[in-house]
Amino acid sequence: MDALIDLRSDTVTRPTPAMRQAMANAEVGDNVLGDDPTVQRLEDRIAQVMGKEAGCFVPTGTMANQTAIRAQTEPGDEILAHEDSHIIHYETGAPAALSGCMIRPLRGPRGLIDADLVEAMVRPWSQHFPASRLLVVENTHNRGGGSVWPLEQVRRVTEVARRHGLRTHLDGARLWNACAATGIAPAKFAAQFDTVSCCFSKGLGAPAGSAVCGTKETIARVHRFRKMFGGTMRQSGILAAAALHALDHHRERLGEDHRNARRLAELLARVPGLVLDAGEVETNMVFFDLGPDVPVSAAQLCDRLMAAGVLALPTGPRRVRTVLHLDVSASMVEEAARRIAAAVARSPAPG
């Protein structure tokens, strides 16, 4: 088989040699007892980057979102979020299981929500209704195709939420990509929200780890729920060192992933049978649909691609996601497009 090109996610990256060295040299202590200096340094650093009072290092993006939700809601409350949000599709019902919250799904193009819709969907106070308590915005938006929320639209929706007394949370797992695409600092996006989560293991290429930032009072509650949910680790400075290295060395290169994504989209848009708008590619994700003349499903096409040495992710019966990242070069993009075109052009298997 030719060299494998893994486009399933930006989570598949391996630590670089320099990152491995930083991890090996990390000063560690028992973080459950508050004694890990590298974790403390990361939490201080990420709070500063986000313009918040405090930060909490957690193992995963799901835990980042769920501790932030639990810290700002009570059982029986309602969360407003886009119907395609990560917290709805990919966090195993955790808002209900861990926080006892309902989610009111909102519609909008490519993962974005209009302020007027938020205004209409906030429930008036009544003994009969769940209390609208938290608005969650995802930026960039995964199922929206890696779409970027314009800062002014963020301001409008969060202003509506605040006027009605709702707390606000930014699921910023790929906020780094939004910042790279717009040139806007993370703190400017984060300033519109009570809490913000971010991930170190996606575009930044660390092996694991996310963070939640907010006020000292809120983050104290996040720390408590991190412990409750089983996420407080002992000598976790080894992972924190990787995150610090990523912050220092991998943020500036995200534009390369975006350029590679645009190039892949341009190439795939020329493939007969594939449906996509290359102009909609804003960050590091390229989604494409299979046209009616393609006689296989998305899952079947991804099986063909695997045999050809390209890994991609079916996200619907006729929809495929590819993600560009640290381990995919410009030449690999050209080769991946060639293999995808060949797989689409193949005749269907008999039967």
N, C-alpha and C positions, 0 to 999 in steps of 0.2 A: 504494500500500500504506500502511496505517496505520503509526504509529511502531513500530519494531522493539523487541521486549522479549526480551532474551537471557537465558534461564534455563539454559543448558547447564552453566555452571560459575561459581564465584566467581573463576576465573582470567581472565575476559573483561573485567574492569574496566579503565578507562583512568585514567592518573594525573590527579589533580585539578590545577587551576592552581597551588595552593600547593605541591604535590609537585613539579611541573615546575620551579617557581622554586627549590626546594631543590636539585634536581638540577643546574640551570644554575649555581648558586652554589657547588657542591661543590668543596672543596679536594681535589686529586688528586695522585697520584704513581704510581710504578711498583710495583704491589702484588706483582709477581713478585720484586722486590728488597726487599720489605717497607717500601716508602716511601710508601704511600698512607695519609695520616692519617685520612681518613674511614672507610676500611675498618677500620683499627685501632680507631677509636672505636666502630664498630658491633660488632666482635668483643668488645671489652671490655664494651659495654653488654649484649649479648645473654647473655654469660656471667653477668653480674650478675643479669639478669632470671631466668635459669634456675637460679641458685644453684650454678653450676659454676665450676671454676678457669679455663677457657679456652673460646674459641669459634673457629670457622672459617667464614668466609663462602664459600658456593659458589653456582654459577649456578642450580641446580635442586633440587627436592625429591628427585628420583631420585638425583642425585649425593650429596646429604646422606645418604640411607639407605645408599647403596652404599659410600661412603667409611667410614661408621661400621661397616658389616658387615666390610669388608676389614681395618679396623684392629683388629678383635677376634676374627678367625677365622683358620684355616689351611685350605688345600685339603683336602678330604675330611671336613671338619666338617659338622655338621648344625645347621640353624636351626629352632627351633620357632616357628610363627606360625599365626594363624587362616587357615583355608582361603580366606577372602575378602579377605585382606590385599592392600594396594596392592603390596607387594614381590613377590607372586605373580602378580597379574593385570596390572599396568600398568608393570612395569619391565623388560620384554623379556628375561626370564631372566637378568638381570644377576647375581644371587647365584651362579649356576652359571658364567656366562661370565667374570666379573671376580674372583670369590673362590674358585671351585671348590667351592662348598658346595651340599649338598642342603638341601631344605626339607621338614620333616615337618609337613604341614597338620593343624591341629586344628579341631574343630567346636565351635560354640557359638552361642547365639541372638544375632543382630544384631551379629556381630563380636566378641562378648565370649567369653572363655575362662574356664573354671572351674579353680581351683587344683588340685583333685583330678585333673583331666585332665592338667595339666602334670606332676603327680607321676607319673602312670601312663605318660606318653609320654617322659620322660627315659630314655635308654638306659643300662643298666649298662655299665661298661667291659668291652670285649672286643676282641680283635684282629680279630674278624669284623665289628664294627659301625662305622658312622660315629660320631664323638664328638659327643654333644649339647653344643653350645658356646655358643649364643646364643638368648635368647628375645626376640622382637620383638612389641611391643604397639602397636596403632594407635589413637590417641585424638585427635579423634573418629574414628569408623570410617566410611569412605566407603560401602562396599557394605552396611554395617549400617544405612544410612539416616541417617548423621550422628549415630549413637548415642554417648553419653558413658559412658566407663568410670567407675563409682564409685571414689573414691579407696581405699576399704577393699578392694575387689576387686583393684585394682592392687597394693596392699600384699601381699595373700595370694599372688597368682601370682608376684610377684617374689621374695618370701621363699622360696617353693619352689625357684625357679631358683637363688638364691644358695646355698641349702643343698646343692644338687647341683653347685655350682661353675660354673654357667653365668653368662656375662655377660648384661646386659640392655640393650635399646635401645628407646626410645620414638619411634615415628614420629609426631611431633607436628605434621604438616603443618597440621592444623586444631586444634592444642592451644588456640589463642586462643579458639576457639568453645567448647571444653570449659570453659575458665576463665570465660568470660562466662556460660555456662549455670549453673554451679555456684557462682560466687563464690570459687572456690579459686584461689590464686595459682599461676602456672606453676611456680615453684620447688618447690611442694609435690608436684605431680605428678612433676616431673623428679627430685626427691630419691630416688625409688624406683628409678632407673635409672642405669646406668653412663654411657650416652650418651643424648642427646635431640636430635632434629632438629626444626626449625620452618620454616615457610614465610612469606615476606613478600608473595607475589604472589597469595594466595588471599583470605581474608577481609580482610586488611589493605590490599589494593589497590595494592601496589607493582607495577611492570612486570616484575620478575624478582627472583630471589634467595631463598636459603634459608640456614640455618646449622646447624652441628653443635656441640654443647657437651659437655664432659666434663672429665676430669682433664687437666693439662698434658701428661702423657706420652701419653695416648690422642689428644689433639688434635694433637700433633706428628706422630703417625702419620697422622691424617686429612689434615693439610696435605700430607704426602708423597704420599698416594694421590690427593688432589685434583690435584696436579701430574701424576701418572702417568696419570690419567684425562682430562687435557686441560682441567681446570676452573680453573686459576689464570690470572686475567685481569690485564691491565696496569692502566690507569687506571679501575679498577672502583669508585672512590669515587663516581662518578655514580650507580651503582645502590645503593651503600651509603647514600647520602644519602636516596634514596627510602625505603629500609627504615627509617632512623632517623625520618624524617617520619611514616611509618606507625605506628611504635611510639608516637610522641608524640601523634598526632592521630586514629588510626583504631580503636584498641582499644576505646575507650569506647562506640563506636556499634554494636558487633556485636550488642548486644541488639535493635537495630532490625531487623536481618536476621532474627533469631529470631522476633520478633513478626510480621514479614511472612510468614515460612514457616508459622507457625501459622495465620495468616489464610488463606493460600492453601490449606492442607490442609483447613480448615473448609469453604471454598467448593467444593473439588473433591470432598469427601466427599458432597456433595449431588448430584453429577452422576450420573445413571443410567448404569450401565455401567462406572464407575470403582470400583476396590476399593482402599481405603486406610484406615488407622486414624490419624485425626488426633491421637489421644492419644500416638502414638509419636514425633511430631515433637519432637525435643529441641533442635535447633540450626537450621541454615540450609538443610537439605535436605528435600525432599518427594519421596518415591517413590510412584508409584501403578501398580497393575496394571490391565490391561484384562480386564473380565469376559467370560464366555463369549458374551454377546450382542453384544459389539462385534465387527463383522465384519472388522476390519483388524488388522494387526500393529502392534507398537510403532513399528517403522521407518516404516510407512505413515502412522500417525497423526502422527509427527514431520514427515513430508513435508507433510501437510495443514497442520500448525501453522506450518511455515515459510512457506507460501503466505499464511497469515493474519497473519504478522508476529510469531510467537512461536517462539523457538528452544528446543528441549528435546532431551534426550539419551536415545535408546533404550539400555537396559542389559541387555536380554534380549528374547526373542521377544514377550513381553506386558508388559514392564516399562519404565517411563519415569522418568527422574530430572529434577528441577528443583532449581535452587540459587538462593537469594536472596543478594544482595550489594550492594555500595556503590552501584551504578548502577541499582538497582531501587527505586522509591518505593512507598509504600502505594497510591497511585492506580493505578500500573502493575500491582500485584498484582490489583486488582479487574478491570482490563481483561484481564489474562492469563487469569484464571479464566473470564471470559466467552467469550473466543476458544477456549479449550480445550473448554469445554462445547459450543460450536457445532460444533467439529471432530468431537467424539465423536458428536454427534447426526446428522451428515450420513449419508445413505445411501451404501452402498459404490458405487464406480465400476463401471460395467458390465464384465463379464468378469473 
